């Protein structure tokens, strides 16, 4: 992407611009919009602009003692559009790593515009809270998605679309086995996600459902899943291939790996060298997934710990090479013994 460049145009002629630290969407039709932004959040039918903005560390420091809404208004002013008809999101992700995905079926078109980073702020719904709020407190966004729908949705359907898109985000993260940074579970999002959805009020194609049975719901979900998957790859280099590794999978159930290495009765560096190779062998990955699944089911109360422990010790005998077997035994003893 180049500075101040038109990078995409929808079939409804909405324009997407790259403005260095901001991706801006300019509407060319009447839109009704649902947004969780602090600036013009909720549902509105008079908005003309949507944006996603990258925060520098200097800006983050500034916002610790300043209001985020005021900052979003300042961005609008600096970019030359009226904040009263705008809504926007902020994130640490770089705008050059934005993903744009469009899905179509007959008269329906959905476009997802996403930035995503999950290494620091990924969390599972229900994890222990990071903070308690009585007054305003700033937190930077991480997975931000803007959905543009070419059809007309009433406000209740717009809310339904918001639900479908939110569930699809969880699917994308689970497909990549993204771990929560605050528990041993899989992440369902980050702690500060942003989502904006706009439908075309001028369209003669009025849709009354955005649930998971509907074609619109299918398009929304697949747009969100694909755009988040691409954005994560661009921003933090996590892909199905990078996750196909024993060490990456074990990272979800967090243990002090240095404590394990210190307990070895052999050369640590030689062991690590062999482990890096053995961690990519398919048989070892399959066994690791199986062991972690047993730990998950014990944690959820589905399997009794003693049976999971005995079976886990049995299946690790099929590991290729001894390094992964030794590493898995450490995890098994910690979580199942």
N, C-alpha and C positions, 0 to 999 in steps of 0.2 A: 504493500500500500504506500502511496505517496501522500505528501502533505496537501491538505485541502483539495481532495480529489473525490469526484463522484465515483463510487465503487460498485453501486448496485441500484437497480430500479425494478420495482415490482410491476406486475401486470396492471395494477391499479395506479401506476405512475408515481407511487411514493418513492422518494429519493433517499439513498443512504450515502452519507459523506464521511470520509476519513479526515479528521481535523487534528492531526498529530496526537494529542492526548485524549481525543474525544471521537466517538462514532455518533453521528447525528442523523436522525431520520426526520425528514420533512414531509408532512402529509400534503397530498394534493386532492384529497377528498375529505368529506366530513367523517370523522371517526368518533366512536365511543371507546373509551380506554379504561382499563383497570390497572392500577399500579400500586405497589407497596412502597413507593418513594415517599420520603418525608415532605417533598415539595409536590403539591397537587396530587397526593396519593388518594386512593379510593377509586370511585368511578366518576368519570367526567365525559361530557360530550362536546366540549369546546376546544380541546387541545389541538395544537398545530405541529408541535415538535416533541420528539423523544430523544434522549441522549444517554450514552454510557461513557463515563469519564474515568480515566486512570489517575490514581492518586500517587504522587511522589512521597517519599519519606518526609520531606520538608512540609508538605501539605498535611500529612498525618499528624505531625508534631503540632502544627498550627491548629488543627481541629480538636486537639485535646482540650483546648480552652475556648473554642468558638463553636457556634451553632452550625450544624450541617445544612440546615435549610437555607441559612444565609449564604453559605458557600455555594450551594446549588444555584441560588439566585444570581450570585456573582458570576458563575460560569455562564449562565444565560446572557447576562449583560455583556460579558467579554466576547461572546460569540455572535452577538448582535441580534438576538431574538428575544421576544417578550416572555419573561418567566411565568406570567399569569396564564399563558396558554401552553405551558411546557411541563414535562415531568422527566426526571432523570435519575440514574443510578451511578454509584461510584464503586471502584474496585482497585485492588492492587495489580490486577492482571493488565498486561500491556495491550493496547488497542491493536497493535500489529498482529496479535495472536487471535483476533476476532474470527469466529467461524460463522459463515452464512450458508444456510441450507434451505432449499425450497422443495416442497412436495405438492403435487397436483393430482386431482382426480376430477375429470369432467369439468364442471364450472367452479370447483373449489380449489383455492390455492392458499397454502400456508407457508410463511417464511419465518425461520428462527435465526436470530442474530445473537451470538453467545460469546462471552468470555468466561474462562474458568480456571481456578487454581485451587488445589485440594490438599497440598502437602502440610499446611499448618492449621487450617481452620475446619477441616472435615469433621463432622459430628453425626451421631445417630440420634434421631428423635427419642427423647427419654433419658439421654445421658445426663449426668450430674451437671447442673448449671455452672457457667463460668462467672456469672455475676448476678447480683440482685439489684433491680432498678426501682427507684422511687421517683427520681427526676431524670432529666435527659442524660444520656451517656452515648458517646460516639463509638461506632464499630464499623470497620471497613467491609464492604461487600466482597464476595469471592466468586460465586457462580451467578452471573447476571445474564438473563435471557430476555430478549424482546421478541414477541410474536406478532406478526402482521398477517391478518386474515382478510381475504378479499371479499368475503361474504358478510351479510348483515346479521349481527347477533343482538338480541335483546339483552338487557343487563344481567338477567338471571342466567342466561346461557354464557355470558362473558365470565361470570363467577364459576360456572361449571368447567369452562375451558381452563381457568386458573387452576382448578383442582386436578384436571387431567394432566396439565403440563407439570405440576408439582410432583405427581406420582411418576411421571416419565423421567424426571430428573433422578429420582431414586433408582429407577431401572438402569439408567446409564451408569450410575456409580456402582451399583451391584454387579453389572456386567464386567466392570473393570476390577472388581474386588477391592474397592477403595476402603481402607480401614478408617474407622473413627480415630481421631487423635485424643479422645477423651474416655475411651472404653475399649473393650476387646471386640466390639461389634463392628459390623459393616456400616459405613457412613450412609446416611439417607440425604445428606446435603451438607452445606456448611452452616455455621452459626449465623450468617449474615447475608443470605442469598437475596437477590433482587429479581423480580419478575414483572414485566409489563406486557399486556396483551391489548391489541387494538383491532376492532372490526370496522368494516366499511359500511357506514350508515347510508351511503348513496347507492349501495348495491341492490339490484332487484332480486337477488338470490338470498332470501331470508331463511336462516337455519335455526331450528328450535331445539337442537341437542348437540352437546359437545362431550357426551359421556363416552366411555370406552367401548360401547357397542356401536357407536355412530362412525360413519366414514370421516367426519370432521375430527372426532376424537382420535381416530387412528392416525390421521395426518399430523395432528398436533403432537401426539406422542412420538411418532417416528422422527419428526423434525427435531424435537427437543433431544431425543436420545442421540441422534447422529450429530447434531451441532455441539452438544456437550462433549461427546466422545472426541470429536476433532479438536475442540478448544482445549481440552485437557492435554491432548497430545502436543499441541502447539505451545502451551504455556509451561507444562511441567514434565513433558516427555513420558507420561505414563500411557502404555498401550497394552493390549492383550499379550503381546510378545514379551514386554518388559515384566509383566506380572507372572509370566510362566517361569517362575523361578522359586525354589524352595525358600530362599532367604526373604524374598519379597512377600511371600504368603505368610511366613511365620511372623512377620513384622506386626501383624494385627494383634496377636497375643504377646504383649510386650514383656520381655525379660531382659535382664542385664547381660548382653552377649559377652561383655568383657569378663564377667564372673565365670561364664562357661569356659572361655578361652583360658583363664587363669587356672581352672581346675584340670586342664588337660595334662596327661602324663607323657607328653611328647612335644616336639618342636611346634610352637604355635603357628609360626609363619608357614611351615610346610603343610600343616593341617589346613590353614586358610586357603592356600594355593590349590590344594586338592578339592576343598569344599566348593570353591568357585566353579570348578568344572562339574562336579557331581550335582550341584544345585540345578543344573539345566537339563539333566537327564529325565526323560518323560516318566519312567517308572518311579523315580524319586518324587517327582511333582505329584503324581497320582496318589502315592502313599501319604504325602504331606497333606494333601487336600482331605484325604480320608481321616487322618488323625485329627485335624482341626475340626472336621465335621462332627466327630465323636465328642470333642471337647465342647463344641457349641451345643450339642444335644444334651450333654450332662448339665451344662449351665442353664438350659431351658427346662430341665426337669423331665426330659423325654426318656433318657437312658440312665440307668443307675451307674454310678462312678466305677464300682468294682468291675463290672462287665466291660465297660469302655476301656478301663486300664489294661485288663488282660488281653482284649482283642487288639488294642493298639500295640502292645509289646509283641504280639504275634505277627502282625502285618509288617512291622519294620524290619523283620528278618529278610524280607524280599527286596530291601533297598539295594541299589547298584552301588557298590563301594561302601566303605565303612563310615565315612564322614557324616553323611546325612543320617544314617542310623544312630550314630552317637549324639548328634544334635537333637534329633527327634526324641530320643530317650530322655534328654534333659527337659524338654517341653512336657513330655508325658508325666514325668515324675513331679514336676511343678504343679500341673493342673489336674491330674487324674489320680495320683497316688493317695 
